[in-house]
Amino acid sequence: MKYYLFRLVVFSFALFVCSCQHQEKPESALFRDFNLGATVQQMNVAQLQPKTGGNSVSTSFGEITERRRDFILVYLLDEQNTEDFDEATFLDNLRVQIAQKISDAGLRTNLSRSYKDSFDFTYSEDESKGSIDVIGAKIEGNRYKLWCVMRESAVTK
């Protein structure tokens, strides 16, 4: 009986030590709460009517915890609207909104770049770092598509 009790104590101790070695670093508030569709909706762009959309999340664990979120949104461009859709202005305003969300989450923006139809950010916080890449494009007919990829990595403690 003592032998089994001893083995139980040793096994419990070993399990405790193993579980303490790789504590998953939680994601940032930005990664957890960001929603591209909600951000665009808050911008209240009259020419964009939601059609389809979705997102996915993946995580891998190890010495570095890696996370990824993908957003794909398709909007109908309202042809009845008197104003034409200005893609450059829309993307610039979206970039400003996302920059504000990074700041509101208490993260430090390390790099921000803009291109004709896309923009990206890199951000960091203590031992975590991440990036957001956004691409917009008019596609066949009267549709506009947004792609967004968020990546975040953190050293596991």
C-alpha positions as CSV (number, residue, x, y, z in Angstrom):
1,M,0.0,0.0,0.0
2,K,2.8,2.4,0.9
3,Y,4.4,1.6,-2.5
4,Y,1.3,2.7,-4.4
5,L,0.9,5.8,-2.3
6,F,4.6,6.7,-3.0
7,R,4.1,6.1,-6.7
8,L,1.0,8.3,-6.6
9,V,2.9,11.2,-4.9
10,V,5.8,10.9,-7.4
11,F,3.4,10.8,-10.4
12,S,1.5,13.8,-9.0
13,F,4.7,15.8,-8.5
14,A,6.0,15.0,-12.0
15,L,2.7,16.0,-13.5
16,F,2.7,19.3,-11.6
17,V,6.3,20.1,-12.7
18,C,5.5,19.3,-16.3
19,S,2.3,21.5,-16.3
20,C,4.3,24.5,-14.8
21,Q,7.0,24.4,-17.5
22,H,5.0,25.7,-20.5
23,Q,2.3,28.2,-19.4
24,E,0.5,29.5,-22.4
25,K,0.9,33.2,-22.8
26,P,-2.6,34.7,-23.2
27,E,-3.3,36.6,-26.4
28,S,-3.5,40.4,-26.4
29,A,-6.9,42.1,-26.0
30,L,-6.5,43.3,-29.6
31,F,-6.1,39.7,-30.9
32,R,-9.0,38.4,-28.8
33,D,-11.5,41.3,-29.4
34,F,-10.7,42.5,-33.0
35,N,-13.4,42.1,-35.6
36,L,-12.8,43.5,-39.0
37,G,-16.5,43.3,-40.0
38,A,-17.6,45.2,-36.9
39,T,-14.8,47.8,-37.5
40,V,-16.1,48.4,-41.1
41,Q,-19.7,48.5,-39.9
42,Q,-18.7,51.2,-37.3
43,M,-17.3,53.3,-40.1
44,N,-20.8,53.5,-41.6
45,V,-19.7,53.5,-45.3
46,A,-22.9,54.1,-47.3
47,Q,-21.6,52.4,-50.5
48,L,-20.7,49.1,-48.7
49,Q,-23.6,46.7,-48.1
50,P,-22.5,43.5,-46.3
51,K,-22.9,40.3,-48.3
52,T,-20.7,37.5,-46.9
53,G,-17.9,37.1,-44.4
54,G,-16.2,34.9,-41.9
55,N,-13.1,34.4,-39.9
56,S,-11.0,31.6,-38.5
57,V,-8.5,31.3,-35.6
58,S,-5.6,28.9,-35.2
59,T,-3.1,28.5,-32.4
60,S,0.1,26.4,-32.0
61,F,1.9,25.8,-28.8
62,G,5.5,25.3,-27.9
63,E,8.3,27.5,-26.6
64,I,6.6,30.2,-28.6
65,T,2.8,30.4,-28.8
66,E,1.7,31.3,-32.3
67,R,-1.8,32.6,-33.1
68,R,-3.4,33.5,-36.4
69,R,-6.8,35.0,-37.3
70,D,-8.1,35.3,-40.9
71,F,-11.0,37.5,-42.0
72,I,-12.5,37.4,-45.5
73,L,-15.4,39.8,-46.1
74,V,-17.3,40.6,-49.3
75,Y,-19.5,43.7,-49.7
76,L,-21.9,44.7,-52.4
77,L,-21.1,48.2,-53.8
78,D,-24.4,50.1,-53.7
79,E,-24.8,51.3,-57.3
80,Q,-27.9,53.4,-56.3
81,N,-25.8,55.6,-54.0
82,T,-25.0,59.1,-55.6
83,E,-21.4,59.0,-54.4
84,D,-18.9,56.6,-56.0
85,F,-17.0,54.3,-53.7
86,D,-13.5,55.9,-53.0
87,E,-11.4,52.8,-52.3
88,A,-8.2,54.8,-51.3
89,T,-10.1,57.0,-48.8
90,F,-11.9,53.9,-47.4
91,L,-8.7,52.0,-46.8
92,D,-7.0,55.1,-45.3
93,N,-9.9,55.5,-42.9
94,L,-9.9,51.8,-42.0
95,R,-6.1,52.0,-41.4
96,V,-6.7,54.9,-38.9
97,Q,-9.5,52.9,-37.2
98,I,-7.2,49.9,-36.8
99,A,-4.3,52.0,-35.5
100,Q,-6.7,53.4,-32.9
101,K,-7.7,49.9,-31.8
102,I,-4.0,48.9,-31.5
103,S,-3.4,52.0,-29.3
104,D,-6.6,51.4,-27.2
105,A,-5.4,47.9,-26.5
106,G,-2.3,49.3,-24.9
107,L,0.0,48.0,-27.6
108,R,3.0,49.7,-29.2
109,T,2.9,50.2,-33.0
110,N,6.4,49.4,-34.4
111,L,5.7,49.8,-38.1
112,S,2.9,51.0,-40.3
113,R,3.0,50.9,-44.1
114,S,0.4,51.8,-46.7
115,Y,0.1,50.8,-50.3
116,K,-2.4,51.4,-53.1
117,D,-4.8,48.6,-52.1
118,S,-3.4,47.4,-48.7
119,F,-1.7,48.3,-45.5
120,D,0.0,46.6,-42.6
121,F,1.0,47.1,-39.0
122,T,3.4,45.4,-36.6
123,Y,2.9,45.8,-32.9
124,S,4.4,44.6,-29.7
125,E,3.9,44.3,-25.9
126,D,6.5,42.9,-23.5
127,E,7.4,39.5,-24.9
128,S,4.6,39.4,-27.5
129,K,4.6,40.7,-31.0
130,G,2.1,40.7,-33.8
131,S,1.0,42.0,-37.2
132,I,-2.1,42.9,-39.1
133,D,-2.2,42.8,-42.9
134,V,-5.3,44.2,-44.7
135,I,-5.9,44.0,-48.5
136,G,-9.0,45.4,-50.3
137,A,-10.0,44.9,-53.9
138,K,-12.9,45.4,-56.2
139,I,-13.9,42.1,-57.6
140,E,-16.1,41.0,-60.5
141,G,-19.4,42.9,-60.8
142,N,-20.2,45.3,-58.0
143,R,-18.4,43.6,-55.1
144,Y,-15.6,44.7,-52.8
145,K,-13.5,42.1,-50.9
146,L,-11.4,42.6,-47.8
147,W,-8.8,40.2,-46.5
148,C,-7.2,40.5,-43.1
149,V,-4.6,38.3,-41.4
150,M,-3.6,38.9,-37.8
151,R,-0.6,37.0,-36.4
152,E,0.6,37.1,-32.8
153,S,3.5,35.3,-31.1
154,A,4.6,35.2,-27.5
155,V,7.4,33.5,-25.6
156,T,5.8,30.8,-23.5
157,K,6.8,31.0,-19.8
